[in-house]
Structure formats: C-alpha cells, structure tokens
C-alpha cells in the first residue's frame, strides 16, 4: 500500500490517544471546534536581525556578480535576489537604497541634486539656467 511499514495505522493512533487518557477522537474534535490563535509580533530586534542577514546576503550577491559572466544564470539570479533584498530593505527602513554604496562626491560629500529615481522639475530648471549662463 501507500503507507510505509513503520507508520502507525489510524487505529493504532486512536489507541495511543486512548492510552494517553484522551478519548479516541476528542483531541481532534476539540481542535477543530476552536482553533488556537497565536499573536504574531515582528519586533524591532527582529527587524534589525533580518536587516543584518539580508545585508550579508546582498554583499555576497555583489561579489558573485563581480565574478560571474555577465548575463549568465548566476549573474541574473543574483541580480534578481539583490532587487528583492532592496524591496525588503525598503519595507524595514523606508529606503530602497539602504544597502547601496554611499556618496562618492569630493571629500565624502553627498551628491547634489535629486535622487536618481526622482525627477525634480525645480532642480532641472535651475540646472538649465546655469547651463544657459555658462554658454554666453
């Protein structure tokens, strides 16, 4: 049959429950009648631990991508994993670029201007005015 030789039959399990002091199917009926609910809580410590773990994973993906052939299966899989890690980082920190390299401006300054994902019309107007003045 489909059951292995070592697995107990339903009647053996019923006898076992009876031996433990419970009527044969009372435990099953009690569980079905009133499910047990547990409160789930994702604490700040859980968030920090997850952030540390996915940070290590993302760094390993960066190393793998620096060695794997571009466009190959490892490269593509590691890139997708890094994208997912960035989404989790955004949920945990509010910043999808949490694990990206820091600023590369002169003397460690933050780069000026909008973030690459954000278009800032005012910044673009100012930049075009400066470019117009420079061409005179």
N, C-alpha and C positions, 0 to 999 in steps of 0.2 A: 504494500500500500504506500501511500504518500507520506505516512508518518514514520520517523526513524524508530528503530527498535528500542532506543533508550528513552524516548519521550513518553511521558505518562499519558494514559488514556483519560478521557473526560471523567469516567467513573473513578479512576484512581485519584484524580484531583479532588473530586467530590468527597471521597473517603478521607483524604488528607485534611480537608477543611473540617470535616466532622471530628477527626481526631484532635484538631486544634481547639475544639469547643464550639465552633460555629455550626449551625445547621447547614446542610449541604449547599443551598443556593442563597442563603440570607446575605452573605457578604456582597454577592453580585447584585442582588436586588437593592440593597441599601445604597450602593454606589450609583446605580442607575437612577434611583429616585431623587437623590440630592447630590449633585456634583460638588466636589471640593474645589473651592476657588482660592487661589493664592494671589496676593497683591504683588505685582512686579514693580520694581523700582530701579531705575538706572541712575546711580548716584554720580556726583562729581568725581569721586575716585574711579568709578567705572569708566567715565568719560576720559579721564587722564590716562588710565591704563590702556584703553583702546587707542588713543591718540599716539602713545609711545609705540605700541605694537605696529600700527599701520605705518608709522613713520619709518621704522626699521624695514618693513616690507617694501615701502616705496624706494628707499635708498638702494635696496638690493635690486629692484627693477631698473633703476638708473644705471647701476653697474652692469647688469645683464644687457641692457640696450647699448651700452658703450662697447660691448664685445660682440654681440650677435650681429649677423648680417642684416643690413637694413632691408626691411620688407619681409624678412623670414618669419617663420612661425613663432619663434621665441620673442623676436622683436615686437611683432604685432600683439601677442598675448600680454607681454609685459607693459606695453603702452596702454592697452585696454585696462589692465589692472591698476595702473597709475591714475587713469581717468576716474575709475570707481573710488579709489582711495581719496582723490581730491574731492569727490562728492561727499564722502563720509566726513572728511575734514571740514567741509562747509557746514554740514549739519551740526558738528560738535563745536566749531569755533565761530561760524558765521563768515569764514573766509576760505574760499575755494583754493586760494593760492598759499595757504598756510605752510605747505612744505616746499614751495618753490624757493629758488635761491634768492638771497637778499639783494639789496640795491648794489648796483655796480657803478654808481656815479663817482666823480672825483672825491677823494678823501672820505669815502663811505657815505656821501650824502645820498638822500633819497632822490630818485629821479624826479624831475619836474614834469608836470603835465598830468593828464588823466590816466587812469589805469588802461591797459590795452583793450580790455573788454568794454570800456565805457566811452561813448562819444560825447565830448563836451563842446557844444556849439560856441560858447564864450571863449574857450581856450583856442579854438580854431580861428575865430575872428581876430583875436589878439595876435596869433602867430602869422596870419596873412598880412595884418597891418605892419608888423615888424619886417616881414619879407618885402613888402612894397617900399618901406622906407629905406631898406638896405639896397634896393636896386636903383635908387635915384642918384 
